[in-house]
């Protein structure tokens, strides 16, 4: 691993744009996938750049993630990509991508992951409101980091405030751009050995300030995570709590559509399985005196949870995409943490470990099938 | 009102998802051997316990089943090599999920019952019924909102 620095002349965004451009010009990659503003600038979306000149539009530090780039990388690599691609990603996106690779929904051939330290992202409505007020959210965030402030801002999405994996793993991301401990003058960068040679980076001392900042950030994040998970345990569990937690569900299935892990091409909830003859509905209603129509909302959430919670990376997009403001992500994180612990599994941690639902051991959970004596 | 609540003693309703090659044949053997067991169980036959999706179990609970029994082949005996191991992992995930959500994981039973174990099938159902009678009805059954 080579530690080096990128000097910031004007601002970090431009430094990163120049670095990405140099990757293309040196032939390290032929294309770059990076976040860039949509027309009007009120949102940010993953953008596929094939011309180095266009990279001045990239805004990888903009604190917004309306979709997971993992979904886009899956789109670009699932059936194999022949173009050498560099993808600028936040760690929850990288972790989701690792899970998608395990499920054969993405491939890492010809892909260079360029991870960036993630200070967190805003809800789309908060971000666009700032833009309309004339504020540049990326600049604002970078300035506050340069002042030595920890990114704990209340405008961050809840999933970001409780995220304990904001830093890319340098064994998975070939290049990591450090933002934590940014001093306003230079950005620390970590590059895997063979690539460093190609880019022409010389080894320098690592950033100790970055390590310290990460440590105190994680302490804060862990405490917030515990607070939120305790809140769910208090408010969202038990029959009544759970029904109330999801009671505003309008069955739009946005949480499923936006989820980077929910990859099934034909989800059972989008098949005719729940279309019934009229008489069946009347029968069910008659049994209870009244039933809500359409009848399933908890079944959808609980089934989806059982299907994918072992691989849930906690990106929080399900909550952000919910038009009824249901905190779907907190329920999934609360359950995920314990279910994943059963298998000592951390989604996105390693490409070597199979996902829990992909494998089994002959000697495990033996008490489950045994008759009680 | 659900019929169980009208008639005095609570009779639990159990939905059993059983493997075609073992537990289903075991239940059949219990019948042909005239072994008595409570009539509280509704059997759904699957080709393998590994074919059980958590949605079946969850649907049964949300519709008011008091217990769900999953019957598969003993470890090492799966007709399809390893479907029962996959089922066991899914049940482990499901039970942990239910526990974390403050629902009752003990209403799901996974049992290995072979084609020759008619008596074990009858005993398991008997035991499950008395366990559920003690536990009481599934709270989802009586909810107005659902």
Interface residues (C-beta under 8 A of the other chain):
Chain A: X233 X236 X237 X238 X239 X241 X242 X243 X247 X268 X287 X288 X290 X291 X292 X296 X298 X299 X302 X303 X305 X306 X307 X309 X310 X331 X334 X335 X338 X339 X342 X356 X357 X360 X361 X362 X364 X365 X366 X368 X369 X370 X371 X372
Chain B: X2 X53 X54 X55 X58 X59 X62 X72 X74 X75 X76 X82 X84 X85 X86 X88 X89 X90 X91 X92 X93 X94 X95 X96 X97 X99 X100 X101 X102 X103 X110 X111 X112 X120 X123 X124 X127 X139 X140 X143 X144 X145 X146
